[in-house]
């Protein structure tokens, strides 16, 4: 059980890093420069059958 909890935390941290990277690199600005007003940021971290998804 402890190993599964640790793995979930690692996946969550990885997904959060993905969102952070999207924001730091300014990908949203480039997409909006094409006239798109609403952007949904999605970060997915996975390990075999375990997955963590963050949508912002």
C-alpha positions in Angstrom: 0.0 0.0 0.0 2.8 2.4 0.9 4.5 1.8 -2.5 1.2 2.6 -4.3 0.8 5.8 -2.4 4.4 6.8 -3.2 3.8 6.1 -6.9 0.6 8.2 -6.9 2.6 11.1 -5.4 5.3 10.8 -8.0 2.8 10.8 -10.8 1.0 13.8 -9.4 4.3 15.6 -9.0 5.2 14.7 -12.6 1.9 16.0 -13.9 2.3 19.2 -11.9 5.7 19.7 -13.5 4.1 19.3 -16.9 1.7 22.1 -16.2 4.5 24.2 -14.8 6.5 23.6 -18.0 3.5 24.6 -20.2 3.2 27.8 -18.3 6.9 28.6 -18.1 7.5 28.0 -21.8 4.6 30.3 -22.8 2.9 27.8 -25.1 -0.5 29.4 -24.3 0.7 32.7 -25.7 1.7 31.2 -29.0 -1.6 29.4 -29.4 -3.5 32.6 -28.6 -1.5 34.5 -31.2 -3.5 32.4 -33.8 -6.7 33.9 -32.5 -7.7 31.1 -30.2 -9.3 32.6 -27.1 -9.7 29.7 -24.7 -6.9 27.3 -24.1 -7.1 24.2 -21.9 -3.8 23.0 -20.5 -3.5 19.3 -19.9 -0.6 17.3 -18.3 -0.6 13.5 -18.2 1.8 11.4 -16.3 1.6 7.6 -16.4 3.3 4.5 -15.3 1.8 1.3 -16.7 -1.8 1.2 -15.6 -1.5 4.2 -13.2 -2.2 7.7 -14.5 -2.5 11.2 -13.2 -4.1 13.9 -15.3 -4.2 17.6 -14.5 -6.5 20.0 -16.5 -6.2 23.7 -16.0 
